[in-house]
Amino acid sequence: MHKLDGLPERVTVYEVGPRDGLQNEKAVIPVEVKAEFIDRLAAAGHTVIETTSFVHPKWVPQLADSGELLAMLQRRPGIRYPVLVPNLKGLDRALESGVEEIAVFASATETFANRNLNRGLESQFEMFEPVIAGALEHGLKVRAYVSMVFGDPWEGPTPIEQVVGVGARLLDLGCFELSLGDTIGVGTPGHATALVEAFGSPERLAVHFHDTYGQALANTMAALKAGVTVVDASTGGIGGCPFAGSATGNLATEDLVWMLNGLGIETGLNLDELVATSVWLAERLGRPSPSRVVQALSQKALSQKD
């Protein structure tokens, strides 16, 4: 462990595997496996686990069992279990399920807003405003995602001022946190620093990097140096975005924790339990985890047994 100046003492890992990870799987995972997955993540020390989404099953059939999952979930004290909510109907379903925290998913570009939300860059707010207002009225916390913050496969690089404009509006509507999503993984550290600094204050920002070009950890490091203390990650590096063809896996939770442990940054997470969970999940998905740390530590454990 070697600490570096200018980094936070503690980082909150916002686990997105059960939602953003499993939504991209071709096979539908049994609800009992999802519930055990979430409980294993809680046992490993996670304090926030995004569990599922109330998106219409037609668009994300992998998460069609969201209500059933939440009903069987064994919620542990002190752990947040947010869900993604796209519209008022989704909010109603979330309220019926006893959810205490939701997230909305916006776009920083016109084309992706049209493709993902069937709305324009401006008109997407007509959908979010009543959802956020309704959630706040019922005492729910609301997080906001902004996708395509570094680049869009149809429009190219995303102007920083455009991202800030969308993000600031979501924060002004009452969202407590804004997650900046590198949906197709094209960001680089200098760009990540510039984007965080453009918001003026990092206090309500989180980052969500995809590792398409191998830049997720480098970008995370840049964001931490710029003052961000919440990082989205997915156990085993599973997932991506089913509506953006060039988007590959999320930053793996284990790869992130390995780096943070080496820097002496507290997370409260047990790396061995996370790796064991990823190995367990990989067996049920029928393919190995793409996480480098999972591969290395699981192979090391096997060699020690031999």
N, C-alpha and C positions, 0 to 999 in steps of 0.2 A: 504494500500500500504506500503510495506516494501522493500526498496532497499537493494541489496547485493553487496558487493565489487566484482570486477572482471568480471562484466557483461557489455555489451554494453549499451549505452544510447538509441539507436534506433535500431529496427530490421525491415527489409523489409520482408513482408509476400508475397511470390511468389505463387499466387493463381492458383491451377491446377484443380479445380473442373470441369470447362466446358470441359476440355480435358481428364485428367486422371480420373476424377470422372465419367463422363457420358460414357466414352468408355467401362466401365465395366458393364453397365446396360443391362439387358436382352431385355428390350423393347427399341424401337427407339423413342427418344423424338422429338416432332415436332420442326422444326427449329425456329418457332416464340417463343417457350418457351425458347430455348437456348439463343436467342437474348435478351429476357427480363431478363433471369438469369444473363447474363454478364453485362447488364446495371444496374441491382440491385447491383451487386458486385462493380461496379464503384461508384455508389451512396453511398455505405457504406464506401468508402475511399480507396479502393485498388488502387495502382499505377502500378501494373503489374498483368495481367490476361491472363493466357495461354488459348486461345480460342478454338482451335481445332487441328486437325491433317490432314496432306495430305497423310496418309497411305492408301494403296489400299483398297477400300470398301469391297473387299472379306475378308480381315483380320479383319477390324474394321468397320462393317456396321453401327454401331451407329453414326459414324462421316462421313458418305458418303456425307452429305450435306455441307461440309466445305466451298466450294466456294460460295454457296447460303447464308450461314450464314455470311461470311465476307462481302458480298455485301450489306446485310441489316443492318449490325452493325453500330450503331451510336457512332463513336469513340469520346471520350472526350479528350480535351487537357491535356497533361501532363501524360497520362496513356499509358503504353506499352501493346500491344496486340500480344504477340508472338504466333507462331504456331509450332507444331512438324513437321519436314520434314525428311523422311527416305532416300531419294535418289534424283538424279538429276531431275527425272520427277516430284517429289513432289516439288522441288525447283522451277521449271518452273511454276507450278500451284500457288505457293506462290507469286512469282513475278507478275504474272498476276492479283492476288488479291490485290496487293498493300501493301503486308506485309513488315514491317520494321525490324522485328526481328524473327529469327527462332531458333529452338532447334534440335539437333541431339541426338540419343539415342544409346549409346554403352553398351557393356557388359564387366564386369570384369572377366567373366569365359568363358571357352571354350564351355561348354555344352549349356549354355543359349544363347551364340552368335549363335550357330548352330540352336537352336530351334526358336529363335526370329528373327534372321537376315539371316538365311541360310548361315552364314559365320563363319569362325573360329575366335579365339581370335586375331590372327594377320591379317587375310585377311579382317576383318571388316573395317580396315582403308582404304582399297582400295575403299570402298564405301563412306566413310566419306570425304576423302581428296578432291575430286572434288566438293562435295556439299559445304563444308566449303569455299574452294577457290572461287567458283562461287558466293556464298552469299557475301563474303567480297568484291569481285570485283564490285558487284552492291550496295555496301554501307550498307548492312544489318549487324546487330549484330548477333553473333552466340553463343548460349549457348550449353553446352554439358551435357548430363546425363550419368552417369555410373551406371548401375544396378548391383545387387547382390554383393554389396561391403562388406557385412559382412558374407554372406553365400549363398549357392546355394543348392536347394533341391536335386540335383543330385550329386554334388561334395562335399558337406559339407562346412566347414568354408573356406572363401576366404582369401588367404595370403595377408597381408597388402601391401607387396612390389608389388604384382601383380596389386592391385588396383591403387597404386601410378604410376606404369608404364603406365597403360592405361590412367589414368587421365592426367598425365604430357604430354603425346603425344597429347592429344586433346587440351590442353592449348597451346602447342607449335605450333599447326596448326592454331591458331588464335582465338580460342574460348575465349570470355571475362569472362566466368563464368563456373564453373564445379559443377554440383549438384551430390552429393554422395547419391545414392539410396539404402535404405535397403528394397529391393523388397519383401522379405518374412518376414520382421519384426523380425529377430533373433538377432539384435544388442543389446548390453547392454552398459551402460555409460562408463565403462572403455575402452571398445573396440572403442567406438565413439571418445573418447579423443585421444587414441593412433593413430587412423586413421587420424584425422585432423592434429595432430602434425607431423605425418610422411611426410606430404606434405611440411613442413618447414614454410609455411606462410598460414594463413587462408584467406587472403584478397580476393582471387578469388574463394573461396569455398562457396557452399550452401549445405544444407542438406535436405534429403527427406526421412522421416521415415514413415514406416507402423506400425500400432498398433496391429499386430497379437498377440504378447505376452504381450501387455500392457506396452511396454517400450518406446513408441514414445516421450512422454513429458520428461521422464528422460534422454533419449538420446539427445533430443534437448537442455536441460539444460547443459549437458556435452559439447555439441558443442559450445554453447554460451560462456561458461567459457573458451573454447579453442580459442575463438576469432572470430567465425563465426557470421555473422550479417544478413544472408539471409536464410530464412527457408521456404521450400515448405509446403503447406497445402491445404486441400480441404474443401470447405464449407460443413458443415454437416458431414464430415468424409466419404463422398461417394467415391467409386472407389477402385482401386487396380491394379493388372496387369492381363489381361486376358490370358497371356501366361505363368503364373506361378501359378499352381493350389492352392498352399498353401498361396498365397498372399491375405490378407484381407485388410480392409479399410485403407485409408490414415489417417495421423494425421488430426484431425478436426481443421479447422481454428478457430472456436469459443473456443475450448479447449485451443489452443495455445494462443489466445488473452487474455483469462481469466488469464492464468498464467503470461503472460507478463505485463498485467495491474497491477496485484498484486505485481510485481517486480518493478513497476515504469518505465518500458521500453516503449518508444514511438513506436507506429505502424501507427498512423493516421487512425485507423479503428474504426468504430462505432459498438460496440458489439451488441447493441439492433437491429440495422438494419441487421447485419449478421444473428442473430437468426431468425428474421422475414423472411429473405430470405430463410433460411433452412427449416422453417416450410412451407413456400409457395412451395418450391421445393418438399418437402416430399409428399405434397398433390398430386402433379403431377406424382411423381414416384410410388405412391400407397403404401408407407411404411414409417415408422417413421425414423427420422434421428438417426444414431448410436452415434452421439455426446452427451457426458454426459452433457455438458453445455447447449446445445440446449434443451435437455430433461428437465433439471432442471429449466431453465429460462422460457421455454414455459409453464411448469406446474405451475410455480409460477404466471405467468401472468393470467392463467386460474383461479386459486384459488382466486386471487385478484378480478377478475370480479364477481365471485360467492359471 
